[in-house]
Amino acid sequence: MGNFENLSQQEAIAKIKELAEDIKICMFCTELSVRPIPTRPMSLQEVDDKGNLWFISSAKSNKNFEIKHDDEVQLMFAKNADAHFLSLFGKAVIYKDKAHIDEVWTPIAKTWFEEGKNDPDVTIIKVEPTEAYYWDTKEGKMITMLRWAAGAVVGKSIDDGSREGRLNV
């Protein structure tokens, strides 16, 4: 039995930053009205102070093409080892200017761009959250599992230390 803790403003941004930057890889979903929803793994570059999430992407990717036609995206982060989960819905904007690229570029991105950050296909995607939901544990997965076991042994429902709620940025 978990606890609901809806968070707003700076607390919500801090939770998004904490979970997304810890997990780092998300399933990035576009064309949300299409079935099956086009989904691919993406590596997060950063979460800024406003709660926006930043990604590096190729101008030639299907993802960029899909965002140009429908800017609504869904990001799903999951780290089972720590029982941290984040689902985020937002609006995506594609940037191609050098300043944005310089801000979030990492050397590992050269794997996908032969000319590095000067490659003409490098774009940056900013996702501005409009809705988000999280589920995590207050004291970590191990303590939560011990509480589950204790509840099973004594045959009672107990506070398992999990928490979940909406994040209103």
C-alpha positions in Angstrom: 0.0 0.0 0.0 1.7 3.2 -1.2 1.4 6.8 -0.3 0.2 9.5 -2.7 2.4 12.6 -2.8 1.4 14.9 -5.6 4.1 17.5 -6.1 4.0 21.0 -7.7 6.3 23.6 -9.1 9.9 23.4 -7.8 9.2 20.1 -5.9 7.9 18.5 -9.1 10.8 19.8 -11.1 13.2 18.4 -8.5 11.5 15.0 -8.7 11.6 14.9 -12.5 15.3 15.9 -12.4 16.1 13.3 -9.7 14.4 10.4 -11.4 15.1 11.2 -15.1 18.8 12.0 -14.5 19.3 8.9 -12.4 17.6 6.6 -14.9 19.1 8.4 -17.9 17.5 6.2 -20.6 13.8 6.5 -21.5 11.4 5.0 -24.0 10.6 8.1 -26.2 7.2 7.8 -27.8 5.9 9.9 -30.7 2.7 9.8 -32.8 0.6 8.9 -29.7 -2.5 8.3 -31.7 -0.9 5.7 -33.9 -1.0 2.0 -33.0 1.5 0.6 -32.1 3.0 3.9 -30.8 6.4 4.5 -32.3 8.8 4.1 -29.4 12.6 4.0 -29.2 15.2 4.2 -26.4 16.8 7.7 -26.0 19.5 8.9 -23.7 18.7 12.0 -21.7 21.3 14.8 -21.8 19.9 16.9 -19.0 16.9 18.2 -17.1 17.1 22.0 -16.9 16.0 24.3 -14.0 12.5 24.7 -15.6 12.0 20.9 -15.8 12.6 20.6 -19.6 14.3 17.4 -20.8 16.9 17.6 -23.5 18.0 15.0 -26.0 20.4 14.8 -29.0 18.8 13.4 -32.2 19.5 13.2 -35.9 17.6 15.5 -38.3 17.1 12.4 -40.5 15.4 10.3 -37.8 11.8 9.1 -37.9 11.4 10.7 -34.5 12.3 14.2 -35.7 9.9 13.7 -38.7 7.1 12.5 -36.4 7.7 15.5 -34.0 7.4 17.9 -36.9 3.9 16.6 -37.6 2.8 16.1 -34.0 4.8 17.6 -31.1 3.1 15.6 -28.3 5.4 13.0 -26.9 5.4 10.5 -24.0 8.6 9.6 -22.1 8.8 6.5 -19.9 11.7 6.0 -17.5 12.1 2.8 -15.5 14.9 1.7 -13.1 13.7 -1.6 -11.7 16.9 -2.1 -9.6 15.9 0.9 -7.5 12.1 0.8 -8.0 12.1 4.3 -9.7 9.5 5.0 -12.4 8.5 8.2 -14.3 6.0 8.7 -17.0 6.0 12.1 -18.6 3.8 13.7 -21.3 4.9 16.9 -23.0 5.5 19.0 -26.0 8.7 18.5 -28.1 10.6 21.2 -29.9 13.5 20.6 -32.3 16.4 23.0 -32.2 19.2 23.1 -34.7 21.1 26.1 -33.6 24.8 25.8 -32.5 24.2 27.3 -29.0 21.7 24.6 -28.0 23.9 21.9 -29.5 27.0 23.2 -27.6 25.0 23.2 -24.3 24.0 19.6 -24.3 26.7 17.9 -26.5 28.6 15.0 -25.0 31.5 13.1 -26.6 29.6 9.8 -26.7 27.1 11.5 -29.2 29.9 11.4 -31.8 29.1 7.7 -32.1 26.0 8.8 -34.2 27.5 11.9 -35.9 30.6 11.5 -38.0 31.5 15.2 -37.8 30.8 15.5 -34.1 28.7 18.4 -32.9 29.4 20.2 -36.2 27.6 17.5 -38.2 24.7 19.1 -40.2 22.3 16.4 -39.0 22.7 17.1 -35.3 19.5 18.4 -33.6 18.5 18.9 -30.0 15.0 18.0 -28.8 13.6 19.8 -25.8 10.6 18.2 -24.1 8.5 20.5 -22.0 6.5 18.5 -19.5 2.8 19.2 -19.4 1.8 16.1 -17.2 3.9 13.6 -15.3 3.4 10.7 -12.9 6.0 9.0 -10.7 6.3 5.9 -8.5 9.3 5.3 -6.3 10.3 4.3 -2.8 11.2 6.5 0.2 13.9 4.1 1.5 15.0 2.1 -1.6 13.9 -1.2 -3.1 15.5 -3.4 -0.4 13.6 -1.8 2.5 10.4 -1.9 0.5 10.9 -5.6 -0.2 11.6 -6.3 3.5 8.3 -4.5 4.3 6.4 -6.6 1.8 7.9 -9.7 3.4 7.0 -8.6 6.9 3.5 -7.8 5.8 3.2 -11.3 4.3 4.6 -12.9 7.5 2.3 -11.1 9.9 -0.7 -11.2 7.5 -1.3 -7.5 7.6 -1.3 -4.6 5.2 1.5 -2.3 6.1 3.1 0.9 4.7 5.5 -0.5 2.2 7.4 2.8 1.8 6.4 3.4 -1.8 5.0 6.7 -3.0 3.4 7.9 -6.2 1.8 10.9 -7.5 1.3 13.6 -10.1 4.0 16.1 -10.9 2.6 19.5 -11.8 5.4 21.7 -13.2 
